[in-house]
Amino acid sequence: MNNKKSYNVVGLMSGSSLDGLDIAYCRFDIQENNFDFEIVQSITIPFPKNIMQALQQAVIDNNKVQEADLLFGDFCGAEIFKFLQNNNLILPDFIASHGHTIAHHPEKGFSLQIGNAINIRKHVSVPIINDFRNADIRAGGQGAPLVPMCDAKLFSDFEVCLNIGGIANISLDSNGKRFGFDICGANQILNSIAGKLNMPFDDGGKIAATGKLNQALLQALNADKFLHAPFPKSLDNAYVQKHFISILDNFNVSLQDQMATATEHIAQQISSAIQSAFSDCKQLKILVTGGGAYNTTLVNRIAILCNTRIQLPTDSIIQFKEALAIALMGVLRWKQLPNFFPSVTGARIAVCGGEIIQ
């Protein structure tokens, strides 16, 4: 096992919301089992049109996957190089890259993220760690969610850690055991509605606040079998598209009312997940991160349904916690330590996931 105590790591995350590439230069100092961290610099790079199209096409056309893998890897490498240069940062010990998820099918034994590591290394000559999920899947797990290990190591002061990204997921500590799972589709549903209004997202939940709740649509969204399945469980983008976003087109409802109803659906599912673990939420310390943390309408509704107060962390934590989590996953892989919780993923054993490309 590597006994190095301090690491500089670039964490890369490309989320299901397709809002861009998150790059976070993270510093970790490790004393025994205590992990101190700092997000030294961070940036979100919006996807150029050709990258956006390549990622979207790769999800629906298998023939486009390899081309997108190479293109996206080259894009990631070039952007990391510019990021390091522009901020006068020393080369990291390694880059931990999640990649962009094209398919996630643990029931079939695989998860596929693209972003070719060799192409990344053409721009930044340090080791690349990627393909984190498949080791857990081979051990019978879901390969998801990834973030609970970060929550346990870096945010243990919070009873509940909620991330509202393209997919909303949660991790929590109950009786000394870490649990976590994907709750429901989130920003990718809201962004799909906003896109029809020629907006990238519902800024602050303002569109939702102008709409009215449609009970028939809400019932349809809340009826999906995934929402009622026990954990461990994980969602992928294709499932959200097929089972949730497609429902919106089946109802003759204004876009504002769609937004209000979808926002309520997400709030109900999140509050239900929290309340299933805690009978009294009044005193809970809840960490909320991801782009959805800025959706005031959504966050306020979750607080009302849970009868609790929600305080938001710093912007860097809200925006880059997933990239931070990937960086930590990389550190644990480098040190040959487990980076998945079997209690979260359902795996037979605690695995150390990730492939190292030197």
ROGUVEX-497321 format. One record per residue (C-alpha): x, z, y. Coordinates in steps of 0.2 Angstrom, whole numbers, plus 5000, padded with zeros to 4 digits. Layout:
N
atom c1: X	c3: Z	c2: Y
...
This chain:
358
atom c1: 5000	c3: 5000	c2: 5000
atom c1: 5006	c3: 4996	c2: 5018
atom c1: 5010	c3: 5012	c2: 5027
atom c1: 5011	c3: 5004	c2: 5044
atom c1: 5002	c3: 5015	c2: 5057
atom c1: 4998	c3: 5003	c2: 5071
atom c1: 4991	c3: 4986	c2: 5071
atom c1: 4987	c3: 4972	c2: 5084
atom c1: 4974	c3: 4961	c2: 5076
atom c1: 4963	c3: 4947	c2: 5083
atom c1: 4946	c3: 4948	c2: 5076
atom c1: 4935	c3: 4932	c2: 5075
atom c1: 4916	c3: 4931	c2: 5074
atom c1: 4904	c3: 4917	c2: 5074
atom c1: 4887	c3: 4924	c2: 5073
atom c1: 4870	c3: 4916	c2: 5067
atom c1: 4864	c3: 4915	c2: 5085
atom c1: 4876	c3: 4901	c2: 5088
atom c1: 4880	c3: 4908	c2: 5105
atom c1: 4899	c3: 4906	c2: 5104
atom c1: 4915	c3: 4911	c2: 5096
atom c1: 4919	c3: 4930	c2: 5099
atom c1: 4938	c3: 4934	c2: 5100
atom c1: 4943	c3: 4952	c2: 5101
atom c1: 4961	c3: 4957	c2: 5102
atom c1: 4961	c3: 4975	c2: 5095
atom c1: 4973	c3: 4989	c2: 5093
atom c1: 4972	c3: 5001	c2: 5079
atom c1: 4982	c3: 5017	c2: 5077
atom c1: 4980	c3: 5026	c2: 5060
atom c1: 4984	c3: 5044	c2: 5056
atom c1: 4979	c3: 5048	c2: 5038
atom c1: 4960	c3: 5043	c2: 5038
atom c1: 4958	c3: 5043	c2: 5057
atom c1: 4956	c3: 5027	c2: 5065
atom c1: 4958	c3: 5026	c2: 5084
atom c1: 4955	c3: 5009	c2: 5092
atom c1: 4955	c3: 4999	c2: 5108
atom c1: 4948	c3: 4982	c2: 5112
atom c1: 4962	c3: 4976	c2: 5123
atom c1: 4955	c3: 4959	c2: 5128
atom c1: 4940	c3: 4950	c2: 5122
atom c1: 4930	c3: 4934	c2: 5126
atom c1: 4916	c3: 4923	c2: 5120
atom c1: 4919	c3: 4905	c2: 5120
atom c1: 4903	c3: 4895	c2: 5121
atom c1: 4902	c3: 4881	c2: 5108
atom c1: 4905	c3: 4863	c2: 5114
atom c1: 4892	c3: 4851	c2: 5109
atom c1: 4902	c3: 4843	c2: 5095
atom c1: 4906	c3: 4860	c2: 5087
atom c1: 4888	c3: 4866	c2: 5089
atom c1: 4882	c3: 4850	c2: 5081
atom c1: 4894	c3: 4851	c2: 5067
atom c1: 4889	c3: 4869	c2: 5063
atom c1: 4871	c3: 4865	c2: 5063
atom c1: 4873	c3: 4849	c2: 5052
atom c1: 4884	c3: 4858	c2: 5039
atom c1: 4870	c3: 4870	c2: 5036
atom c1: 4858	c3: 4856	c2: 5031
atom c1: 4870	c3: 4843	c2: 5024
atom c1: 4883	c3: 4847	c2: 5011
atom c1: 4892	c3: 4831	c2: 5014
atom c1: 4896	c3: 4838	c2: 5032
atom c1: 4904	c3: 4855	c2: 5026
atom c1: 4922	c3: 4850	c2: 5024
atom c1: 4923	c3: 4840	c2: 5040
atom c1: 4915	c3: 4855	c2: 5049
atom c1: 4927	c3: 4867	c2: 5041
atom c1: 4942	c3: 4858	c2: 5047
atom c1: 4935	c3: 4854	c2: 5064
atom c1: 4929	c3: 4873	c2: 5067
atom c1: 4946	c3: 4879	c2: 5061
atom c1: 4955	c3: 4868	c2: 5073
atom c1: 4944	c3: 4874	c2: 5087
atom c1: 4946	c3: 4893	c2: 5083
atom c1: 4965	c3: 4891	c2: 5082
atom c1: 4966	c3: 4882	c2: 5099
atom c1: 4955	c3: 4894	c2: 5107
atom c1: 4965	c3: 4909	c2: 5100
atom c1: 4981	c3: 4901	c2: 5107
atom c1: 4974	c3: 4899	c2: 5124
atom c1: 4966	c3: 4917	c2: 5124
atom c1: 4983	c3: 4924	c2: 5120
atom c1: 4992	c3: 4914	c2: 5133
atom c1: 4980	c3: 4917	c2: 5147
atom c1: 4981	c3: 4936	c2: 5144
atom c1: 4999	c3: 4937	c2: 5141
atom c1: 4996	c3: 4945	c2: 5124
atom c1: 5010	c3: 4947	c2: 5111
atom c1: 5006	c3: 4938	c2: 5094
atom c1: 4995	c3: 4949	c2: 5083
atom c1: 5001	c3: 4956	c2: 5066
atom c1: 4987	c3: 4944	c2: 5059
atom c1: 4970	c3: 4936	c2: 5063
atom c1: 4955	c3: 4942	c2: 5054
atom c1: 4942	c3: 4928	c2: 5054
atom c1: 4924	c3: 4929	c2: 5048
atom c1: 4921	c3: 4911	c2: 5049
atom c1: 4904	c3: 4903	c2: 5052
atom c1: 4891	c3: 4906	c2: 5038
atom c1: 4885	c3: 4890	c2: 5031
atom c1: 4877	c3: 4898	c2: 5015
atom c1: 4875	c3: 4915	c2: 5009
atom c1: 4868	c3: 4916	c2: 4991
atom c1: 4873	c3: 4932	c2: 4982
atom c1: 4860	c3: 4929	c2: 4969
atom c1: 4869	c3: 4913	c2: 4965
atom c1: 4886	c3: 4922	c2: 4966
atom c1: 4893	c3: 4915	c2: 4982
atom c1: 4894	c3: 4916	c2: 5001
atom c1: 4902	c3: 4901	c2: 5011
atom c1: 4910	c3: 4903	c2: 5028
atom c1: 4919	c3: 4889	c2: 5036
atom c1: 4934	c3: 4889	c2: 5049
atom c1: 4949	c3: 4882	c2: 5039
atom c1: 4963	c3: 4895	c2: 5040
atom c1: 4977	c3: 4882	c2: 5038
atom c1: 4970	c3: 4874	c2: 5054
atom c1: 4970	c3: 4890	c2: 5063
atom c1: 4988	c3: 4893	c2: 5058
atom c1: 4993	c3: 4877	c2: 5065
atom c1: 4990	c3: 4884	c2: 5083
atom c1: 4995	c3: 4903	c2: 5080
atom c1: 5008	c3: 4906	c2: 5066
atom c1: 5003	c3: 4923	c2: 5060
atom c1: 4994	c3: 4927	c2: 5043
atom c1: 4975	c3: 4924	c2: 5042
atom c1: 4963	c3: 4935	c2: 5033
atom c1: 4947	c3: 4927	c2: 5029
atom c1: 4933	c3: 4925	c2: 5015
atom c1: 4929	c3: 4943	c2: 5015
atom c1: 4912	c3: 4943	c2: 5007
atom c1: 4915	c3: 4935	c2: 4990
atom c1: 4925	c3: 4949	c2: 4982
atom c1: 4910	c3: 4960	c2: 4984
atom c1: 4898	c3: 4947	c2: 4977
atom c1: 4909	c3: 4945	c2: 4962
atom c1: 4907	c3: 4964	c2: 4959
atom c1: 4889	c3: 4962	c2: 4959
atom c1: 4886	c3: 4966	c2: 4977
atom c1: 4877	c3: 4957	c2: 4992
atom c1: 4893	c3: 4954	c2: 5001
atom c1: 4884	c3: 4961	c2: 5016
atom c1: 4882	c3: 4969	c2: 5028
atom c1: 4900	c3: 4970	c2: 5033
atom c1: 4899	c3: 4982	c2: 5048
atom c1: 4895	c3: 4998	c2: 5040
atom c1: 4913	c3: 5001	c2: 5036
atom c1: 4917	c3: 5000	c2: 5054
atom c1: 4903	c3: 5011	c2: 5058
atom c1: 4909	c3: 5025	c2: 5046
atom c1: 4927	c3: 5023	c2: 5052
atom c1: 4925	c3: 5021	c2: 5071
atom c1: 4908	c3: 5027	c2: 5076
atom c1: 4904	c3: 5041	c2: 5064
atom c1: 4897	c3: 5051	c2: 5079
atom c1: 4881	c3: 5041	c2: 5078
atom c1: 4868	c3: 5044	c2: 5064
atom c1: 4862	c3: 5026	c2: 5066
atom c1: 4871	c3: 5011	c2: 5070
atom c1: 4860	c3: 4996	c2: 5074
atom c1: 4866	c3: 4978	c2: 5078
atom c1: 4854	c3: 4966	c2: 5085
atom c1: 4862	c3: 4949	c2: 5083
atom c1: 4855	c3: 4933	c2: 5076
atom c1: 4850	c3: 4945	c2: 5062
atom c1: 4846	c3: 4963	c2: 5065
atom c1: 4856	c3: 4975	c2: 5053
atom c1: 4858	c3: 4994	c2: 5052
atom c1: 4869	c3: 5007	c2: 5044
atom c1: 4866	c3: 5025	c2: 5043
atom c1: 4873	c3: 5041	c2: 5036
atom c1: 4862	c3: 5051	c2: 5024
atom c1: 4868	c3: 5066	c2: 5015
atom c1: 4886	c3: 5061	c2: 5017
atom c1: 4882	c3: 5043	c2: 5010
atom c1: 4883	c3: 5027	c2: 5020
atom c1: 4868	c3: 5015	c2: 5018
atom c1: 4866	c3: 4999	c2: 5027
atom c1: 4856	c3: 4983	c2: 5026
atom c1: 4849	c3: 4967	c2: 5035
atom c1: 4832	c3: 4971	c2: 5043
atom c1: 4825	c3: 4955	c2: 5049
atom c1: 4829	c3: 4939	c2: 5059
atom c1: 4832	c3: 4944	c2: 5077
atom c1: 4840	c3: 4934	c2: 5091
atom c1: 4840	c3: 4918	c2: 5082
atom c1: 4821	c3: 4919	c2: 5081
atom c1: 4820	c3: 4923	c2: 5100
atom c1: 4833	c3: 4910	c2: 5105
atom c1: 4823	c3: 4896	c2: 5095
atom c1: 4808	c3: 4900	c2: 5106
atom c1: 4818	c3: 4901	c2: 5122
atom c1: 4826	c3: 4884	c2: 5118
atom c1: 4809	c3: 4876	c2: 5119
atom c1: 4808	c3: 4883	c2: 5137
atom c1: 4825	c3: 4875	c2: 5140
atom c1: 4833	c3: 4893	c2: 5141
atom c1: 4847	c3: 4899	c2: 5129
atom c1: 4839	c3: 4916	c2: 5127
atom c1: 4826	c3: 4928	c2: 5134
atom c1: 4836	c3: 4936	c2: 5147
atom c1: 4832	c3: 4955	c2: 5147
atom c1: 4816	c3: 4951	c2: 5137
atom c1: 4808	c3: 4944	c2: 5153
atom c1: 4798	c3: 4930	c2: 5144
atom c1: 4792	c3: 4942	c2: 5131
atom c1: 4786	c3: 4954	c2: 5145
atom c1: 4775	c3: 4940	c2: 5152
atom c1: 4767	c3: 4936	c2: 5135
atom c1: 4752	c3: 4943	c2: 5125
atom c1: 4753	c3: 4950	c2: 5107
atom c1: 4745	c3: 4938	c2: 5095
atom c1: 4739	c3: 4949	c2: 5080
atom c1: 4737	c3: 4934	c2: 5068
atom c1: 4755	c3: 4928	c2: 5071
atom c1: 4762	c3: 4946	c2: 5070
atom c1: 4754	c3: 4949	c2: 5053
atom c1: 4761	c3: 4933	c2: 5047
atom c1: 4778	c3: 4937	c2: 5052
atom c1: 4777	c3: 4955	c2: 5045
atom c1: 4771	c3: 4949	c2: 5028
atom c1: 4787	c3: 4941	c2: 5022
atom c1: 4792	c3: 4948	c2: 5005
atom c1: 4810	c3: 4951	c2: 5011
atom c1: 4804	c3: 4964	c2: 5023
atom c1: 4796	c3: 4974	c2: 5010
atom c1: 4810	c3: 4973	c2: 4997
atom c1: 4821	c3: 4988	c2: 4994
atom c1: 4839	c3: 4988	c2: 4999
atom c1: 4853	c3: 4983	c2: 4996
atom c1: 4847	c3: 4966	c2: 5003
atom c1: 4854	c3: 4953	c2: 5015
atom c1: 4848	c3: 4939	c2: 5025
atom c1: 4855	c3: 4922	c2: 5029
atom c1: 4851	c3: 4909	c2: 5043
atom c1: 4842	c3: 4897	c2: 5032
atom c1: 4830	c3: 4910	c2: 5025
atom c1: 4826	c3: 4915	c2: 5043
atom c1: 4823	c3: 4897	c2: 5048
atom c1: 4812	c3: 4893	c2: 5033
atom c1: 4802	c3: 4909	c2: 5032
atom c1: 4801	c3: 4915	c2: 5050
atom c1: 4805	c3: 4902	c2: 5063
atom c1: 4795	c3: 4889	c2: 5054
atom c1: 4779	c3: 4901	c2: 5055
atom c1: 4779	c3: 4899	c2: 5074
atom c1: 4775	c3: 4881	c2: 5073
atom c1: 4760	c3: 4885	c2: 5062
atom c1: 4751	c3: 4894	c2: 5076
atom c1: 4743	c3: 4887	c2: 5092
atom c1: 4750	c3: 4900	c2: 5103
atom c1: 4759	c3: 4898	c2: 5120
atom c1: 4778	c3: 4900	c2: 5120
atom c1: 4776	c3: 4916	c2: 5130
atom c1: 4765	c3: 4924	c2: 5118
atom c1: 4776	c3: 4918	c2: 5103
atom c1: 4790	c3: 4927	c2: 5112
atom c1: 4780	c3: 4943	c2: 5115
atom c1: 4774	c3: 4943	c2: 5097
atom c1: 4791	c3: 4939	c2: 5089
atom c1: 4799	c3: 4953	c2: 5100
atom c1: 4786	c3: 4965	c2: 5094
atom c1: 4789	c3: 4960	c2: 5076
atom c1: 4807	c3: 4964	c2: 5077
atom c1: 4804	c3: 4980	c2: 5086
atom c1: 4792	c3: 4985	c2: 5072
atom c1: 4804	c3: 4981	c2: 5058
atom c1: 4819	c3: 4990	c2: 5066
atom c1: 4809	c3: 5006	c2: 5070
atom c1: 4802	c3: 5006	c2: 5052
atom c1: 4819	c3: 5005	c2: 5045
atom c1: 4825	c3: 5019	c2: 5056
atom c1: 4810	c3: 5030	c2: 5052
atom c1: 4811	c3: 5027	c2: 5033
atom c1: 4827	c3: 5037	c2: 5034
atom c1: 4823	c3: 5050	c2: 5047
atom c1: 4806	c3: 5059	c2: 5049
atom c1: 4810	c3: 5065	c2: 5066
atom c1: 4820	c3: 5053	c2: 5077
atom c1: 4819	c3: 5063	c2: 5094
atom c1: 4837	c3: 5069	c2: 5093
atom c1: 4845	c3: 5054	c2: 5084
atom c1: 4861	c3: 5047	c2: 5092
atom c1: 4858	c3: 5028	c2: 5090
atom c1: 4872	c3: 5015	c2: 5094
atom c1: 4864	c3: 4998	c2: 5098
atom c1: 4876	c3: 4983	c2: 5099
atom c1: 4874	c3: 4964	c2: 5099
atom c1: 4866	c3: 4953	c2: 5111
atom c1: 4849	c3: 4961	c2: 5108
atom c1: 4855	c3: 4977	c2: 5116
atom c1: 4853	c3: 4968	c2: 5133
atom c1: 4835	c3: 4964	c2: 5129
atom c1: 4827	c3: 4978	c2: 5138
atom c1: 4809	c3: 4974	c2: 5132
atom c1: 4815	c3: 4974	c2: 5114
atom c1: 4825	c3: 4990	c2: 5116
atom c1: 4812	c3: 5000	c2: 5126
atom c1: 4799	c3: 4995	c2: 5112
atom c1: 4810	c3: 5002	c2: 5098
atom c1: 4813	c3: 5018	c2: 5108
atom c1: 4794	c3: 5020	c2: 5110
atom c1: 4790	c3: 5016	c2: 5092
atom c1: 4804	c3: 5028	c2: 5086
atom c1: 4799	c3: 5041	c2: 5099
atom c1: 4818	c3: 5043	c2: 5104
atom c1: 4830	c3: 5038	c2: 5118
atom c1: 4843	c3: 5024	c2: 5116
atom c1: 4859	c3: 5024	c2: 5126
atom c1: 4869	c3: 5009	c2: 5127
atom c1: 4888	c3: 5009	c2: 5125
atom c1: 4901	c3: 4999	c2: 5135
atom c1: 4899	c3: 4981	c2: 5137
atom c1: 4914	c3: 4977	c2: 5126
atom c1: 4907	c3: 4987	c2: 5112
atom c1: 4890	c3: 4979	c2: 5114
atom c1: 4897	c3: 4962	c2: 5114
atom c1: 4912	c3: 4963	c2: 5102
atom c1: 4908	c3: 4976	c2: 5089
atom c1: 4906	c3: 4963	c2: 5076
atom c1: 4923	c3: 4955	c2: 5080
atom c1: 4930	c3: 4973	c2: 5080
atom c1: 4922	c3: 4976	c2: 5063
atom c1: 4931	c3: 4960	c2: 5056
atom c1: 4947	c3: 4966	c2: 5063
atom c1: 4945	c3: 4982	c2: 5055
atom c1: 4941	c3: 4974	c2: 5038
atom c1: 4957	c3: 4964	c2: 5040
atom c1: 4967	c3: 4980	c2: 5043
atom c1: 4959	c3: 4988	c2: 5027
atom c1: 4963	c3: 4972	c2: 5017
atom c1: 4981	c3: 4972	c2: 5023
atom c1: 4983	c3: 4990	c2: 5018
atom c1: 4974	c3: 4986	c2: 5001
atom c1: 4960	c3: 4999	c2: 5005
atom c1: 4942	c3: 4996	c2: 5001
atom c1: 4932	c3: 4988	c2: 5015
atom c1: 4915	c3: 4988	c2: 5007
atom c1: 4903	c3: 5002	c2: 5003
atom c1: 4895	c3: 5000	c2: 4985
atom c1: 4881	c3: 5011	c2: 4992
atom c1: 4878	c3: 4997	c2: 5005
atom c1: 4880	c3: 4981	c2: 4996
atom c1: 4875	c3: 4987	c2: 4978
atom c1: 4892	c3: 4982	c2: 4970
atom c1: 4898	c3: 4990	c2: 4955
atom c1: 4914	c3: 4996	c2: 4963
atom c1: 4922	c3: 4998	c2: 4980
atom c1: 4931	c3: 4981	c2: 4983
atom c1: 4945	c3: 4976	c2: 4995
atom c1: 4939	c3: 4959	c2: 5001
atom c1: 4948	c3: 4945	c2: 5010
atom c1: 4960	c3: 4931	c2: 5006
atom c1: 4977	c3: 4932	c2: 5015
atom c1: 4984	c3: 4915	c2: 5020
atom c1: 5003	c3: 4918	c2: 5025
